[in-house]
């Protein structure tokens, strides 16, 4: 049994997206260079990704920033302590 995990994280200025299999990174999005980086070692059979993998990562980043904005507005006037 294998475990695949996708991770997306963002701030107002930064973003992170990676896909891992069995806790080993397979691809990581480089938002500055606007591409995904294959991080699989050369000695394994590579899992291939669609040519639009960066666009998928970018869509996830946009969704993350929308959710961040909604959360910031919702928590704006909340006290720091309950």
C-alpha positions in Angstrom: 0.0 0.0 0.0 1.4 3.4 -1.0 0.5 6.8 0.4 0.3 9.9 -1.9 0.2 13.3 -0.3 -0.2 16.8 -1.8 0.8 19.8 0.3 -0.1 23.4 -0.5 0.8 26.4 1.7 0.7 30.1 1.1 1.1 33.5 2.6 0.2 36.8 0.9 3.6 36.7 -0.9 4.9 33.1 -0.9 3.6 29.8 -1.9 4.5 26.1 -1.7 3.2 23.0 -3.4 4.6 19.5 -3.5 3.5 16.0 -4.2 5.0 13.1 -2.3 4.7 9.3 -2.5 5.5 7.3 0.7 6.8 10.5 2.3 9.3 11.1 -0.5 8.9 14.3 -2.6 8.2 13.6 -6.3 7.6 17.1 -7.6 7.9 20.6 -6.1 6.5 23.7 -7.6 9.0 26.6 -8.3 6.6 29.6 -8.4 9.5 32.0 -9.2 10.7 30.0 -12.3 7.1 29.0 -13.1 7.7 25.3 -13.4 7.6 22.1 -11.4 10.8 20.4 -10.4 11.1 16.6 -10.6 12.8 15.6 -7.3 12.8 11.8 -7.9 16.3 10.2 -7.8 17.8 9.1 -11.1 17.9 5.4 -10.1 14.1 5.0 -9.9 11.5 4.7 -12.6 10.0 8.1 -12.6 6.3 8.8 -12.1 5.3 11.2 -14.9 3.1 14.2 -14.5 0.8 15.9 -17.0 2.3 18.9 -18.8 -0.1 21.2 -17.0 1.2 20.2 -13.5 2.4 23.8 -12.9 -1.0 25.2 -13.8 -2.5 22.8 -11.3 -0.1 24.0 -8.7 -0.9 27.6 -9.6 -4.6 26.9 -9.3 -4.1 25.4 -5.8 -2.0 28.5 -4.8 -4.8 30.8 -5.9 -7.3 28.8 -3.9 -5.0 28.9 -0.9 -4.8 32.7 -1.1 -8.5 33.1 -1.4 -9.0 30.9 1.7 -6.3 32.8 3.5 -8.1 36.1 2.7 -11.5 34.7 3.9 -9.9 33.4 7.1 -8.1 36.7 7.8 -11.4 38.6 7.4 -13.3 36.1 9.6 -10.8 36.3 12.4 -10.0 40.0 12.2 -12.0 41.1 15.2 -11.6 37.9 17.3 -9.9 38.3 20.7 -6.5 36.6 21.1 -7.8 34.6 24.1 -11.1 32.8 24.5 
